[in-house]
Structures are given as C-alpha cells and as structure tokens.
Amino acid sequence: MKSSPTLPANNRDEEFLKSHELFFNALSGNEKSQFKSCRSSEELLEEVKKFLRFKGEKRSWTRPFECIKRFSDSLAPYFDIIGTFIQSNPQWSAIAWGTVRFILQLADNFTTFFDKLTEILDQIGRTLPHYKEIRDLAPKDMSIRLRSSLIDLYRDLFEFFTSVACIFTQKSGSRLIQFHFNAPLDLY
C-alpha cells in the first residue's frame, strides 16, 4: 500500500502532518513511489525479514534484527497511546512504521551503516518513556504536557528519519559530509 505524502488534517493531526511532510519533501518522486506504509510493528518486522541481507546467514543478521525488534517493541505502546488519547488518524502510525522500513531498506546494501543504524534505533527505543505504563496508569483526560510530549516525540523521530534518508537521497556530497560529522552514528 503506497501512501500519499499528504493526508487530511484536523487540529490534532496538524503537527503529525508537518513531520510527515518534512520527510516526504526530502524524497525524490521515485523514492516517494517506493514508500510503503506498515500497519503495525509486526508488519514492519515481517517486511524487514524480506530484505536481502536477512535471507543469508542467520548469525550475521541476528543482532541487527533484535535491535529493530526492541525498537519496534518500545515504540508500539507510543502509537497505542496516541490512538487512544489523542484520537489521531491511525494512518500516522502506519506512516511512521513505513518510514522505519523505508530507511532500513535504503541502508540495506551498506552493511556497516545498516548495523549502526539498527543500534541507534535500539538506543532510541531504550530512551523512550515507558508508554505502556503511562497508558495503563493515565487518567482518561490527558494533560496538555503529555499530549505535547507525544507530538514532540513524533516530530523528533521524523527529523531523525529525514536525516538518515537524506544520506541516500541527496545528490550533493556536502549534505553527506555534514551529516557524517554531526550524526550520532559517529558515536560508535
């Protein structure tokens, strides 16, 4: 299922739309046509298993796949809480899962980069608030601060996804060099 870069927005969805458009505007027409949303973390993991690198020797892909799984396990409750409390368009989570799949697919042919990217996703997942507990303990009426936190996280994720995608989609080497020196990928 291909996604259009723009969805109808209401007031709650406006910030999600801005983040989504930031990512899609960084892609060429051809790259946009390759984008496919994923309905869930489970679908993301099934799509990732289809990558060429995961069809070979299992030992070489176990660690990166585990990193992706931990990241998706950490992010799934976040999308549950968005759907429950903000009552946003469920397409926003499908677009985010599809974006994760897309950046992983872009990096798939670059083993070292792919491995570092999966480690960073794992690290991001470990630093996320425990949305499962928040969802279970939160009152029916969500505070403005929590709502703002949810939107800020979505925006931050898409800024990161856009930076990763730009490494592969920008025609200028200057963008690649700039990212190379400023990216958290250099921490490893």
LUMZADREN-727604 format. One line per 10 residues: number of its first residue (from 1); their letters; for each residue x, y, z of N, C-alpha, C. Coordinates in Angstrom, 1 decimal, padded with zeros to 4 digits. Layout:
LUMZADREN-727604
NUM = a = X,Y,Z,X,Y,Z,X,Y,Z  ... $
end
This chain:
LUMZADREN-727604
1 = mkssptlpan = 000.8,-001.2,000.0,000.0,000.0,000.0,000.9,001.2,000.0  000.8,002.0,-001.0,001.6,003.2,-001.1,000.8,004.4,-000.5  001.6,005.3,000.1,001.0,006.4,000.8,001.2,007.7,000.1  000.2,008.5,000.1,000.4,009.8,-000.4,001.1,010.7,000.6  001.9,011.7,000.2,002.6,012.5,001.1,001.8,013.4,002.0  000.5,013.5,001.7,-000.4,014.4,002.4,-001.7,013.7,002.8  -002.1,013.9,004.0,-003.3,013.3,004.5,-004.2,014.5,005.0  -005.5,014.4,005.0,-006.3,015.4,005.6,-006.0,015.6,007.0  -005.9,016.8,007.5,-005.5,017.1,008.8,-006.6,017.8,009.6  -006.7,017.5,010.9,-007.5,018.3,011.7,-006.6,019.0,012.7 $
11 = nrdeeflksh = -007.1,019.7,013.7,-006.2,020.4,014.6,-005.2,019.5,015.3  -005.7,018.3,015.7,-004.9,017.4,016.4,-003.8,016.8,015.5  -004.1,016.6,014.3,-003.2,016.0,013.3,-002.2,016.9,012.7  -002.4,018.2,012.8,-001.6,019.2,012.1,-000.1,019.0,012.3  000.3,018.7,013.6,001.8,018.6,013.9,002.3,017.2,013.3  001.5,016.2,013.3,001.9,014.9,012.7,002.1,015.1,011.2  001.2,015.9,010.6,001.2,016.1,009.1,002.5,016.9,008.8  002.9,017.9,009.6,004.1,018.7,009.4,005.3,017.7,009.4  005.4,016.9,010.4,006.5,015.9,010.5,006.6,015.0,009.3  005.4,014.5,008.9,005.3,013.6,007.7,005.8,014.3,006.5 $
21 = elffnalsgn = 005.3,015.5,006.3,005.7,016.3,005.1,007.2,016.6,005.0  007.8,016.9,006.2,009.2,017.1,006.2,010.0,015.9,005.6  009.6,014.7,006.0,010.2,013.5,005.5,010.0,013.4,004.0  008.7,013.5,003.6,008.4,013.2,002.2,009.0,014.3,001.2  009.1,015.5,001.7,009.7,016.6,000.9,011.2,016.3,000.6  011.8,015.5,001.5,013.3,015.2,001.3,013.5,014.1,000.2  012.4,013.5,-000.2,012.5,012.4,-001.1,012.2,012.8,-002.6  012.8,012.1,-003.5,012.5,012.4,-004.9,011.2,011.7,-005.3  010.7,012.0,-006.4,009.4,011.3,-006.9,009.6,009.8,-006.9  010.7,009.3,-007.4,010.9,007.9,-007.5,011.0,007.3,-006.1 $
31 = eksqfkscrs = 011.6,007.9,-005.2,011.7,007.4,-003.8,010.4,007.4,-003.1  009.6,008.5,-003.4,008.2,008.5,-002.8,007.4,007.4,-003.3  007.6,007.0,-004.6,006.8,005.9,-005.1,007.2,004.5,-004.5  008.4,004.5,-004.0,008.9,003.2,-003.3,008.4,003.1,-001.9  007.9,004.2,-001.3,007.5,004.2,000.1,006.2,003.4,000.2  006.2,002.6,001.3,005.0,001.8,001.6,004.8,001.8,003.1  003.6,002.1,003.5,003.3,002.2,004.9,003.2,000.8,005.5  003.3,000.7,006.8,003.1,-000.6,007.5,002.1,-000.4,008.6  001.2,-001.3,008.7,000.1,-001.1,009.7,000.5,-001.3,011.1  001.6,-002.0,011.4,001.9,-002.3,012.7,003.4,-002.7,012.8 $
41 = seelleevkk = 003.9,-002.8,014.1,005.2,-003.2,014.3,005.5,-004.6,013.8  004.5,-005.5,013.9,004.6,-006.8,013.4,004.8,-006.8,011.9  004.0,-006.0,011.2,004.2,-005.9,009.7,005.6,-005.4,009.4  006.0,-004.4,010.1,007.4,-003.9,009.9,008.4,-005.0,010.0  008.3,-005.8,011.0,009.3,-006.9,011.2,009.2,-007.9,010.1  008.0,-008.2,009.6,007.9,-009.1,008.5,008.5,-008.6,007.2  008.3,-007.3,007.0,008.9,-006.6,005.8,010.4,-006.6,005.9  010.9,-006.4,007.1,012.4,-006.3,007.2,013.0,-007.7,007.0  012.3,-008.8,007.4,012.8,-010.1,007.1,012.9,-010.4,005.6  012.3,-009.7,004.8,012.3,-009.9,003.3,013.6,-009.2,002.7 $
51 = flrfkgekrs = 014.3,-008.4,003.5,015.5,-007.7,002.9,016.5,-008.7,002.6  017.3,-008.4,001.5,018.3,-009.3,001.0,019.2,-009.8,002.1  019.7,-008.9,003.0,020.7,-009.2,004.0,020.1,-010.3,005.0  018.8,-010.4,005.1,018.2,-011.3,006.1,018.0,-012.7,005.5  018.2,-012.8,004.2,017.9,-014.1,003.6,019.1,-015.0,003.7  020.3,-014.5,004.0,021.5,-015.2,004.1,021.8,-015.9,005.4  023.0,-015.8,005.8,023.4,-016.5,007.1,022.7,-015.8,008.3  022.1,-016.6,009.1,021.3,-016.1,010.2,022.2,-015.4,011.3  023.3,-016.0,011.5,024.2,-015.4,012.5,024.6,-014.0,012.3  024.7,-013.6,011.0,025.1,-012.2,010.7,024.0,-011.2,010.8 $
61 = wtrpfecikr = 022.7,-011.6,010.9,021.7,-010.7,011.0,020.9,-010.8,012.3  021.3,-011.6,013.2,020.5,-011.8,014.4,020.6,-010.5,015.3  021.8,-009.9,015.5,021.9,-008.7,016.3,021.1,-007.5,015.7  021.3,-007.2,014.4,020.5,-006.1,013.9,019.0,-006.3,013.9  018.6,-007.5,013.7,017.1,-007.8,013.8,016.6,-007.6,015.2  017.4,-008.1,016.2,017.0,-007.9,017.6,016.9,-006.4,017.9  017.8,-005.6,017.4,017.8,-004.2,017.7,016.5,-003.6,017.1  016.1,-004.0,015.9,014.9,-003.5,015.2,013.7,-003.9,016.0  013.7,-005.1,016.5,012.6,-005.6,017.2,012.4,-004.9,018.6  013.5,-004.7,019.3,013.4,-003.9,020.5,012.9,-002.5,020.3 $
71 = fsdslapyfd = 013.4,-001.9,019.2,012.9,-000.5,018.9,011.4,-000.6,018.6  011.0,-001.5,017.8,009.5,-001.5,017.5,008.7,-001.9,018.7  009.2,-002.8,019.6,008.5,-003.1,020.8,008.4,-001.9,021.7  009.4,-001.0,021.7,009.3,000.2,022.6,008.4,001.2,022.0  008.3,001.3,020.7,007.5,002.3,020.0,006.0,001.9,019.9  005.7,000.6,019.9,004.3,000.2,019.7,003.4,000.8,020.8  003.7,000.8,022.1,002.8,001.4,023.1,002.6,002.9,022.9  003.7,003.6,022.3,003.6,005.0,022.0,002.4,005.2,021.0  002.3,004.4,020.0,001.3,004.6,019.0,-000.1,004.2,019.6  -000.1,003.2,020.5,-001.3,002.9,021.2,-001.9,004.1,022.0 $
81 = iigtfiqsnp = -001.0,004.8,022.7,-001.4,005.9,023.5,-001.8,007.1,022.6  -001.2,007.3,021.5,-001.6,008.3,020.5,-003.0,008.0,020.0  -003.3,006.8,019.6,-004.6,006.4,019.1,-005.7,006.5,020.2  -005.3,006.2,021.4,-006.3,006.2,022.5,-006.6,007.6,023.0  -005.6,008.4,023.3,-005.8,009.7,024.0,-005.9,010.9,023.0  -005.1,010.9,022.0,-005.2,012.0,021.0,-006.3,011.7,020.0  -006.6,010.5,019.8,-007.6,010.1,018.8,-007.2,010.6,017.4  -005.9,010.5,017.1,-005.4,011.0,015.8,-005.7,009.9,014.8  -005.5,010.3,013.6,-005.7,009.4,012.4,-004.7,008.2,012.6  -005.3,007.0,012.5,-004.4,005.8,012.7,-003.3,005.7,011.6 $
91 = qwsaiawgtv = -003.5,006.4,010.5,-002.5,006.4,009.4,-001.2,006.9,009.9  -001.2,007.8,010.9,000.1,008.4,011.4,001.1,007.3,011.9  000.6,006.3,012.6,001.4,005.2,013.0,001.9,004.3,011.8  001.0,004.1,010.9,001.3,003.3,009.7,002.4,004.0,008.8  002.3,005.3,008.8,003.3,006.1,008.1,004.7,006.0,008.8  004.7,006.1,010.1,005.9,006.0,010.9,006.5,004.6,010.7  005.7,003.6,010.9,006.3,002.2,010.7,006.8,002.1,009.3  006.1,002.6,008.3,006.6,002.5,006.9,007.9,003.3,006.7  008.0,004.4,007.4,009.2,005.2,007.3,010.4,004.5,007.9  010.2,003.8,009.0,011.3,003.0,009.6,011.7,001.9,008.5 $
101 = rfilqladnf = 010.7,001.2,007.9,011.0,000.2,006.9,011.8,000.8,005.8  011.4,002.0,005.3,012.0,002.7,004.2,013.5,003.0,004.5  013.8,003.6,005.6,015.2,004.0,005.9,016.0,002.8,006.1  015.5,001.7,006.6,016.2,000.4,006.7,016.5,-000.1,005.3  015.5,000.0,004.5,015.6,-000.5,003.1,016.7,000.3,002.4  016.7,001.6,002.6,017.8,002.4,001.9,019.2,002.0,002.4  019.3,001.6,003.7,020.6,001.3,004.2,021.0,-000.2,004.0  020.1,-001.0,003.6,020.2,-002.4,003.5,021.5,-002.9,002.7  021.9,-002.1,001.7,023.1,-002.5,000.9,024.4,-002.1,001.6  024.3,-001.4,002.7,025.5,-000.8,003.3,025.6,-001.5,004.7 $
111 = ttffdkltei = 026.3,-002.6,004.8,026.3,-003.4,006.0,026.7,-002.7,007.3  027.8,-002.0,007.2,028.2,-001.3,008.5,027.2,-000.2,008.8  026.8,000.6,007.9,025.8,001.6,008.2,024.5,001.0,008.7  024.1,000.0,008.1,022.8,-000.7,008.5,022.9,-001.1,009.9  024.1,-001.8,010.3,024.3,-002.3,011.6,024.3,-001.1,012.6  025.0,000.0,012.3,025.0,001.2,013.2,023.6,001.8,013.3  022.9,001.9,012.2,021.5,002.4,012.2,020.6,001.6,013.1  020.7,000.3,013.1,019.9,-000.6,013.9,020.3,-000.4,015.4  021.5,-000.2,015.7,022.0,000.0,017.0,021.4,001.4,017.6  021.4,002.4,016.7,020.9,003.7,017.1,019.4,003.6,017.3 $
121 = ldqigrtlph = 018.7,002.9,016.5,017.2,002.7,016.7,017.0,002.0,018.0  017.8,001.0,018.3,017.7,000.3,019.6,017.9,001.3,020.8  018.9,002.1,020.6,019.3,003.1,021.7,018.1,004.1,021.8  017.5,004.5,020.7,016.3,005.4,020.8,015.2,004.7,021.5  015.0,003.5,021.2,013.9,002.7,021.9,014.1,002.6,023.4  015.4,002.4,023.7,015.7,002.3,025.2,015.5,003.6,025.9  015.5,004.7,025.2,015.4,006.0,025.9,013.9,006.6,025.9  013.1,005.9,025.2,011.7,006.3,025.1,011.0,006.2,026.5  010.1,007.1,026.8,009.4,006.9,028.0,008.6,005.6,028.0  008.3,005.1,029.1,007.5,003.8,029.2,006.1,004.0,028.9 $
131 = ykeirdlapk = 005.7,004.1,027.6,004.4,004.5,027.3,003.4,003.4,027.6  003.8,002.2,027.7,002.8,001.1,028.1,002.4,001.4,029.6  003.3,001.7,030.5,002.9,002.1,031.8,002.1,003.4,031.9  002.5,004.3,031.1,001.7,005.6,031.0,000.3,005.3,030.6  000.2,004.5,029.5,-001.2,004.2,029.0,-002.0,003.5,030.1  -001.4,002.6,030.8,-002.2,001.8,031.8,-002.5,002.7,033.0  -001.7,003.7,033.4,-001.9,004.5,034.6,-002.6,005.8,034.3  -002.6,006.2,033.1,-003.1,007.6,032.8,-004.6,007.7,033.0  -005.0,008.8,033.5,-006.5,009.1,033.5,-007.0,009.3,032.1  -008.3,009.2,032.0,-008.9,009.4,030.7,-008.6,010.7,030.0 $
141 = dmsirlrssl = -008.5,011.7,030.8,-008.2,013.1,030.3,-006.7,013.3,030.3  -006.1,013.4,029.2,-004.6,013.5,029.1,-004.2,015.0,029.3  -003.1,015.2,030.0,-002.7,016.6,030.3,-002.1,017.2,029.0  -002.1,018.4,028.9,-001.5,019.1,027.8,000.0,018.8,027.7  000.6,018.7,028.8,002.1,018.3,028.8,002.3,017.0,028.2  001.5,016.0,028.5,001.7,014.7,027.9,001.4,014.7,026.4  000.3,015.4,026.1,000.0,015.5,024.6,001.1,016.1,023.9  001.7,017.2,024.4,002.8,017.9,023.8,004.0,016.9,023.7  004.3,016.2,024.7,005.4,015.2,024.7,005.2,014.2,023.5  004.0,013.7,023.4,003.7,012.7,022.3,004.0,013.3,020.9 $
151 = idlyrdlfef = 003.5,014.5,020.7,003.7,015.2,019.4,005.2,015.5,019.2  005.9,016.0,020.3,007.3,016.3,020.1,008.1,015.0,019.8  007.8,013.9,020.3,008.5,012.7,020.0,008.3,012.3,018.5  007.1,012.4,018.1,006.8,012.1,016.6,007.6,013.0,015.7  007.7,014.3,016.1,008.4,015.2,015.3,009.9,014.9,015.3  010.4,014.6,016.5,011.9,014.2,016.7,012.2,013.0,015.9  011.3,012.0,015.9,011.6,010.7,015.2,011.7,011.0,013.7  010.7,011.9,013.2,010.7,012.1,011.8,011.9,013.0,011.3  012.4,013.9,012.2,013.6,014.6,011.9,014.8,013.7,011.8  014.9,012.7,012.7,015.9,011.7,012.6,015.8,010.8,011.3 $
161 = ftsvaciftq = 014.6,010.4,011.0,014.3,009.6,009.8,014.7,010.4,008.5  014.4,011.7,008.5,014.7,012.5,007.4,016.2,012.6,007.2  016.9,012.8,008.3,018.4,012.9,008.2,019.0,011.6,007.7  018.5,010.5,008.1,019.0,009.2,007.6,018.7,009.1,006.1  017.4,009.4,005.7,017.0,009.3,004.3,017.9,010.2,003.4  018.2,011.4,003.9,019.0,012.3,003.1,020.4,011.8,002.8  020.9,011.0,003.6,022.2,010.4,003.3,022.2,009.7,001.9  021.1,009.0,001.7,020.9,008.3,000.5,020.2,009.0,-000.7  019.5,010.1,-000.3,018.7,010.7,-001.4,019.2,012.0,-001.9  020.1,012.6,-001.1,020.7,013.9,-001.6,021.7,013.7,-002.6 $
171 = ksgsrliqfh = 021.7,014.5,-003.6,022.7,014.4,-004.7,024.0,015.1,-004.4  024.0,016.0,-003.4,025.1,016.7,-003.0,025.9,016.0,-001.9  027.2,015.8,-002.2,028.1,015.2,-001.2,028.2,016.0,000.1  028.0,017.4,000.0,028.1,018.2,001.1,027.2,017.8,002.2  025.9,017.4,001.9,025.0,017.0,002.9,025.4,015.8,003.6  026.0,014.8,002.8,026.5,013.6,003.4,027.7,013.9,004.4  028.6,014.8,004.0,029.7,015.1,004.8,029.2,015.9,006.1  028.3,016.8,005.9,027.7,017.5,007.1,027.1,016.5,008.0  026.3,015.6,007.5,025.7,014.6,008.4,026.7,013.7,009.0  027.7,013.3,008.3,028.7,012.4,008.8,029.4,013.0,010.1 $
181 = fnapldly = 029.6,014.3,010.1,030.3,014.8,011.3,029.4,015.2,012.4  028.1,015.3,012.1,027.1,015.7,013.1,026.2,014.6,013.6  026.2,013.5,013.0,025.3,012.4,013.3,025.7,011.6,014.5  024.7,011.1,015.3,025.0,010.2,016.4,025.6,008.9,015.9  025.6,008.6,014.6,026.2,007.4,014.1,027.7,007.3,014.4  028.3,008.5,014.6,029.8,008.5,014.8,030.1,008.2,016.3  029.1,008.0,017.1,029.4,007.7,018.5,029.9,006.2,018.7  029.7,005.4,017.7,030.1,004.0,017.8,031.5,003.8,017.4 $
end
